[in-house]
């Protein structure tokens, strides 16, 4: 089971040297991957109908994942993970191009986690339809995989048309596509079409969802052993719980965990860098 870190970007600031220190410290401590969340547009929550239920507002900064990964790829050998990229609010062919470029220039280190998100204001701002995002995500994943493996394709879907076109350069492999989300519909979708699942909830909820996904994998005739599970483990659980959480998720069949110190009351780069060092040293 591989242990990576969540980049705490909403609390970290914009100093490139500090981002470099965080990533290189994580690598030197033996973490396997660098996971970044994604939002393009933050929105005011007050006075909206329907209400926005997500945890982030107009006051939370997010670095653009592909640009960030281009920077981190040159500084480390860490696996680069979107956890998750909000795919249906983006143009599919452009995502295919950007992901291919990151994977090529990093030497095959991208794991593309995707999801549908919760912020309809963000979708509206990017001129995309929030109401059909789940159905479009399925077609998007199909199209991404074809663009990464076929130099020229003639594709007609419900929402996409490519008339004898393709992207070059293509990656030298099929980039793994993992899905993230919080409900049974998403678990079933992942079991049907994804390479793995990224859990953003607590360990308890993640373990329950893992069992559901394993059941769905069986329904679709897929081997759970070939499917990845990445579970978030929280720094705030404390040293007495850190090892216990890892053992629980390992026993359940997780292939990855991502240590999250975000929204735990830490301030600035120094405290976050100290947190990833304390966590790794405590676990040995």
ABEGO torsion letter per residue (X at the ends): XBBBBBBBAAAAEABAAAAAAAAAAAAAAGBABBBBBBBABBBBABGBOBBBABABBAABBBBBAAAAAAAAAAABABBBBBOBBBAAABBAAAAAAAAAAAAAAAGGABBBBBBAEABAAAAAAAGBBAAAAAAAAAAAAAAAAAAAABABBBBBBAABBBBGBBBOBBBABBBBBBBBEABAAAAAAAAAABABBBBABBAAAAAAAAAAAAAAAAAAGBBAAABBBBBBBBAAAEAAAAAAAAAAAAAAGBABBBBBABGAGBBEAAAAAAAAAAAAAAAX
